[in-house]
Amino acid sequence: MKYVKRGSILFLVILCCAAIGYIGWNRYERDASADRAARDAGSRMQLSLFISGPSSSRLPDPGNDFVRKAIESKFDVSLKVSFMEPGEAYEAKIADLLAANDPPDMWLQLSPDGGAKQALDNVLADMTYFVTPKTMPNYFTYWMNEKELKEYQLHNKFVRAPIPYDKKSYRAYYIRKDWLQRLGLAVPRTYDEYVAVLKAFTFGDPDGNGKNDTYGFTVSGNGSSLSLDWPEFVKNGLLYPAYFENDRLIDMQSDPLIQQTVTDILNVSRGGLVDPDWFLNKGQQHIDKAVQGKAGIVLGHSADFALDANPESIQTRGRQVNPQADWVPFNPFGGLPLCAAPTPDYPFVYSNNAAGLNQEKLKRMTEILDWLAGAEGFLLTHYGLEHEHYTRKGNTITLYPDKIEADIVKKGDFLKIWDFFTPNTPDVLGLKVIDPRRTVRDQVVLDTVTSIPVLEGLGTTLTPPLGINVEAMRAKQNELLVKMMFSDKSSARWPEYRRLLMEQYNGDAIFKQYEEKIRAARGGR
């Protein structure tokens, strides 16, 4: 018996030694693998990007970021990715990096002047040899044409290129249909009917809770401006963001018609028909208030703004608060357009430092961006991994929403950062996406939104005269609009204020240049 015990003890000792050795070997292998990965990353070309992304999203650690891993492996690079929500903080950070002579290799230019000042400061690289149909075949085949790119340039310098953009408009107002039904009202089709609904939503207890705690309309002023979401702009013929009529540019924010627009906004505000804190609302706070049932009308900008298939839509979130919530799109101006056709928006730019020190970095960056503009990069950055988050049969993509929710949305919703380069328009690439969450109601919503007329676009990107600061003019304009709303409490002085903008803040010179560029783009018509 004692020999059995001794044998058992000996066996256990041997087993423990083997286990310790196995653990040690695994640890060695793991450490060696990490060292190899670090060496590989160190030997790879280092690229830095500064892009935009929602503050609610976050990037996973590199080991769990399948987009980063795919790009780094495919293009033999090591990425440093920084992102911030668009706004003053974003612009300030870019300015700080430029001042410290430490710019990213590529960044999105989100400033109001579109990079005009940076072009003058010679911090932007000449993109002539980087962005061409030969170097970016996907970009030019699916998203951009050479004429449009030429119209986008600053002061005859090729220092910026627009990121691909959705050429469709989805601008529409949305209203709580369940509130209308409770009050026995129809969806408004005129401005007067809209105002009547504002009153009913404010004073008629549309949610039936017996409290005076709802308003008609809400918006975010970010503590600095008169939001362009107000319907009163359209009421007075000011369409988003500008349009050309009778050989004149009608600028939504500075036209003489602003006087009556401000008067109308003051009227609905004084009547208590809108969210009293609209000016202090920041970002999407007005949407949050609508979701919570504090207001019944808001403006939406995206195709999926109120779709059942979008887990972050005002409809989905609203129903989590109240299962009866029913947000539907409408146009308070009947069959009139709410905006002009979209034009290119944010550009991407390259660092002049990188162009001077290592042009290969910008060539590699160009390859990456063009890959993002093609089907492979588009699918990865919008939907995830094939066979895990979607299946593909030919050009038909079928999503796995539960897997997308678990692997992507709940882990920082990080594709909302990586999809920075292309809009969610798979049809441009010839792809058809099937989302099992899409409902019959969703199709009705989309049909309604896309049926709203859109005015002809300007036909070109507007750039200011050389050396003139558009930001200064816009900043003063916002200051004066806010002054009329809260200090003057009247629009009577708008003609005087407008003269100040035109004469002392170069408004006349800016709009003269804009109009000349539009006429040239239209061939003099």
C-alpha angles and dihedrals in degrees: 000000000000089000090055091052091047090049091049092050091049090049091051092050091051091046092051092049090050091049092049090048091049092050091046092049091048091049089049091049092047092048091045090049090050090049091050091049090050091049091047091049090047092052093047124091110270115228127181126203130185111196141159126260139155117277089232091064129075136187117245120234111285094256092060098038105099093184094054091044092051094050095044092048097043096046099029094237139128113227131214105193123189123178138178136172112267113264144081094314091055092050092046092052093051089048090052092051091049092047090052090050089239104114123165115253090244132012140168111251105223102162118121092247091056092235099311094135093046089051090053090047089056095233094124122084123236104254096195095111097035106049108051136126087257097051095037108032094157093049093052097037097052110017118019140033127208094245092054090047091051091051089053097062127114120234090336090302120126096218102126139040126195119247111237112278139195108259092201123085122226098176108143141140118246127209137188101254091185089059091051091051092049089054095041094244133137127229105276118250099179134046092248090053088048092055090048089055090049088058093046093049091049101043106017100071093239094183093051096229094127092241132113093232108118136086135196105235137013136185140162121254094177088220091281115064151030102257116236090224094085111115089219089079091061091042088062097045098263108133125189120297105341141308141196120243134159090001091303135105112237103207110198095215105043109026121124086248088073088085095068091037092059090045090055093047090050090052095056091041094052089049090060091239097130136054104287091214096052094118093056095045110111130205109327097349091114089056090049089053091050090050089052091054097251095122135023105207132051138152120253126200107184135070093239096043093120105014124133087220092063110077090200097048123120087247097053094043092043092055090052086062096037120009089208095058111124117181114191130177121245142165114228088200100058111226098353122114121255096202148004122261115284120264129196111295128185118021128212116227137191129226117255087213091062091045090055099041105033120003090178088073091060092045089054091046089052090053091052094049092049090050089053088053092056130076097265095052093038094054093046095049097042105036110010132231124357113248090016103057101011143000126228128212109176105309095336115105119195115195128219099214096184092054092045089051094048100040102033116014096044091044096062099297083256098171087074084070099041094048090066094117103054135036119236094263106124092170089073087066092044093256126139115205122204114200112186088208092064110111136197086252089057091057091051090051092050092047090052095048096046091048092065106105119248123208121233112276126240093258094227144048113260118235125179126237116280112281097008117124111224091180091063091052093048092046091053090044091054091047091053094046090052090046091057091049100047110014106030092027084202138078094218094110096051094105088055094045092047092053088054090054094046097045108029100028097043096250092142092052093045096050093042089057091046092052093048091052092049092050091050092049091050093049093247095302 
